[in-house]
């Protein structure tokens, strides 16, 4: 099933339940895990940049 970017982000952060019809594969689980980590790190970096912008 084709999902949009926002639906995938919500799924990565466990805000939305995963579709039970999606294939269950260990490679897909690892891919989603890496994407979750990279999105989390990106959000932290954006927050740090915003804090530095307003504190200087």
matplotlib code that plots the C-alpha trace (Angstrom):
import matplotlib.pyplot as plt

x = [0.0, 1.4, 1.7, 2.5, 5.5, 3.6, 1.9, 5.3, 6.7, 3.7, 4.2, 8.0, 7.4, 4.5, 1.9, -0.1, -0.6, 1.1, -1.1, -1.5, -1.3, 2.2, 4.9, 6.8, 10.4, 13.5, 15.1, 12.1, 12.2, 15.8, 15.1, 12.3, 14.5, 17.3, 14.8, 13.4, 16.8, 17.7, 14.5, 14.9, 18.5, 17.3, 14.6, 17.1, 19.5, 16.8, 15.8, 19.5, 19.8, 16.7, 17.8, 21.3, 19.6, 17.5, 20.1, 22.9]
y = [0.0, 3.4, 5.8, 9.5, 10.9, 12.2, 8.8, 7.1, 9.6, 9.0, 5.2, 5.5, 7.3, 4.9, 7.7, 5.7, 2.0, 0.0, -1.5, -5.2, -5.9, -4.6, -7.2, -8.4, -8.7, -8.3, -6.0, -3.7, -3.6, -2.6, 0.1, 1.6, 1.5, 3.4, 5.9, 6.4, 7.1, 9.5, 11.4, 11.7, 13.0, 15.5, 16.8, 17.2, 19.1, 21.4, 22.1, 22.8, 25.2, 27.1, 27.3, 28.6, 31.1, 32.7, 32.5, 34.4]
z = [0.0, -1.0, 1.9, 2.0, 3.7, 6.7, 7.3, 7.2, 9.7, 12.1, 11.7, 12.4, 15.7, 16.6, 16.5, 13.9, 13.9, 11.1, 8.4, 9.1, 5.4, 5.1, 4.5, 7.5, 6.6, 8.8, 6.2, 6.3, 10.1, 10.0, 7.4, 9.4, 12.5, 10.7, 9.4, 12.8, 14.2, 11.4, 11.7, 15.5, 15.1, 12.4, 14.7, 17.6, 15.2, 14.1, 17.7, 18.7, 15.7, 16.7, 20.3, 19.3, 16.9, 19.7, 22.5, 20.8]

ax = plt.figure().add_subplot(projection="3d")
ax.plot(x, y, z, "-o")
ax.set_aspect("equal")
plt.show()
